[in-house]
Amino acid sequence: MKGFKFNKGWKYLIYFDFVLPLLLFILAWLLKIPQLSRLFHSYLIYIVNPIPHPGGLTGIIGLVMHIGVISYLLFKKKYRDAALCSIIALLAAAFFFFELNYIIIKPLEFANL
């Protein structure tokens, strides 16, 4: 942990919002394992989603993660990085606002046959 540096917030958001879900999707789609499909869907709605829905407890972690990264970058006066992270957060919010997550899960297997 001594060598850990939080130098570019956008790298972390790209990884947690796009790369990791893409890898989970590809694994779930190729292997046709219902547990991977559920993991992918749960990861999207609980971790990535920055739009909170307290009734279902979805989006809270995503909101805290995005606001936390952006706040930290503003505190460190890294304005360009904070602006790029804000754009990434807005893209993630638009993804869930327009319910595109329900369109991309259609080819996945969610039931044991």
N, C-alpha and C positions, 0 to 999 in steps of 0.2 A: 504493500500500500504506500510505501514511501515514494515510489515513482509515479503515482497517480496524479495526473494533471487534467483539470477541466478546462481545456483550452478552446474548444469549439463546440458550442451547444448544438449547432445544427447537425453535427455528426451524430450526436446521441439521439436526437429526435428522428433523423432519417433512419437510423438503425431500429429504434423502438417502434416507429410509426409505419415504416414501409418494408425494410429488409426482413426483419424477423417475421412479420405476418406473411410476407411473400413466401418465405421458406416453409412456414407452417402450411400455407395453402397448397404449395406444390407437393409436399409430403402427403397431405391428406387426400389430394386429388389423385396422385399416382398410386398410392398404396391402398386406397379405398378402405381405410380403417375409420370406423365411426368415432372412436375416441379422439383421433387427431382432428377430425372435423369439428367435434365439440370444443376441443382445445383452441382451435383457430377462431371459432366464433366467440367463445368466451374471452379470449385474449383481446379481440377487437372491441367488444362492447364494454369490458371492464377496465382494460388497461389503456387502449389507444383513444377511445372515445372521449373528447374533451367537452361534451355537452352533458352535464349532469342530469340525472333523473332520479331524485331521491327515493321515489316509491319503489323502484327496482334496484336501487343502489348501483346503477350503472353510470359510468362516466366520471365518477368522483376522482378516481386515481388518475385518469387521463387529464382532467382539469388541473389537479394539483401538480402533476408532472410538468405540463406545459407552462403553467403560470410560474412554477418554481424555477424552471430553466430560464425563462425570460426575465424574471425578477433578479435572479443571480447575475445575469449578464448586464442588466441595467445598473445593478449595484457596482459591478466591476468596470462600468463605463465602456462596455463593448457594444456600441450602438448598432453597428452594422450586423454583427452576429445576432443581436436581439431582434433586429428587424427581419432577418432571414428566418429566425425561429418563429416569429409572429406569423410570417407567411406560411410556414409549414403547419403551424397550429390552425390557421384559418383553412388551409386545404383539408386537414383532418376533420375539422368541424363541418365543412361543406360536404365531405364524404358521408358523414352520418346524418346531417340535416336533410340531404336529398335521398337518404336511405339506400345508397349504393351498396352498402354492406349486404343487404338482403338480395341484391341482384347477383353478386359474385359468389354467394354460397350455394346457389342452385345446383352446380355440378357435383357438389360434395355428398358423400354418403353419411347420413345421420342415424340410420337404423340398421340393426343386425338382420341379415337375411338368412 
